[in-house]
């Protein structure tokens, strides 16, 4: 997963991790990158964390071809990603999209 997707998860409300001294560093599963307004720490979740946070919305994860993974959501939609983590992260974003 890249920083941009981790930041998108952060902005959409994906739970962020912290230790006693504040936001965790890259060694503990977080991205820290500079931006126009300073540093933004974003949790870089594991595949297991992503699947757990998707809850009942997650159904199946499978290889979609040579370079893709597919995460199947409850309701019949496949979400594609270059890695299993990216596919499930995108699935979480779809499942947690604000209702209009």
C-alpha positions in Angstrom: 0.0 0.0 0.0 1.3 3.5 -0.7 1.0 6.6 1.4 -1.8 8.1 -0.8 -4.1 5.1 -0.1 -3.2 5.1 3.6 -4.1 8.8 3.8 -7.4 8.2 1.9 -8.2 5.5 4.6 -7.3 7.9 7.3 -9.5 10.7 5.9 -12.4 8.2 5.5 -12.2 7.3 9.2 -10.1 4.1 9.2 -8.9 3.6 12.8 -5.4 4.9 13.4 -2.9 3.4 15.9 -1.1 5.3 18.6 1.3 4.3 21.4 1.9 6.2 24.7 4.1 8.8 23.0 1.7 9.7 20.2 1.3 8.5 16.6 3.4 5.5 15.8 6.3 5.7 13.4 6.9 3.7 10.2 8.5 0.9 12.1 5.2 0.2 13.8 3.0 0.3 10.7 2.5 4.0 10.0 3.5 6.2 7.2 4.9 9.7 8.1 5.2 12.0 5.1 5.4 15.7 4.6 2.7 17.7 3.0 1.8 21.3 2.3 0.6 21.7 5.9 3.2 19.6 7.6 3.4 16.0 8.5 0.4 13.6 8.5 0.8 10.2 10.1 -1.3 7.4 8.6 -1.7 3.8 9.7 -0.5 1.3 7.2 -2.9 -1.6 8.1 -2.2 -5.2 7.6 -4.4 -7.4 5.5 -5.8 -9.0 8.6 -6.8 -5.6 10.0 -8.4 -4.5 6.8 -10.5 -7.8 6.6 -11.6 -7.4 10.2 -12.6 -3.8 9.8 -14.6 -4.7 6.6 -16.8 -6.9 8.8 -19.8 -8.6 7.2 -19.2 -6.6 4.0 -16.1 -8.7 3.2 -16.8 -12.1 1.6 -14.0 -13.4 -0.5 -10.4 -12.5 -1.6 -8.9 -14.2 -4.7 -6.3 -13.7 -7.4 -7.9 -12.0 -10.4 -5.1 -12.7 -12.8 -1.4 -12.4 -13.1 -1.2 -8.9 -11.5 -4.5 -8.3 -9.7 -6.4 -9.3 -6.6 -10.2 -9.2 -6.2 -12.1 -8.6 -3.0 -15.7 -9.6 -3.1 -18.2 -7.6 -1.1 -21.5 -8.7 0.3 -24.0 -7.6 -2.3 -22.2 -8.8 -5.4 -19.4 -6.4 -6.3 -15.7 -7.2 -7.0 -13.1 -4.6 -6.0 -9.8 -4.9 -7.8 -6.3 -4.1 -6.5 -2.6 -4.6 -7.4 -2.1 -6.4 -4.1 -4.5 -8.2 -1.7 -4.1 -5.3 0.8 -5.0 -2.7 -1.8 -8.0 -4.6 -3.0 -9.3 -5.0 0.6 -8.5 -1.3 1.4 -10.5 -0.2 -1.6 -13.3 -2.5 -0.5 -13.3 -0.8 3.0 -13.5 2.6 1.3 -16.5 1.5 -0.7 -18.2 0.0 2.3 -17.6 3.1 4.4 -18.4 5.7 1.7 -20.6 8.4 3.2 -24.3 7.9 2.3 -25.7 10.7 0.1 
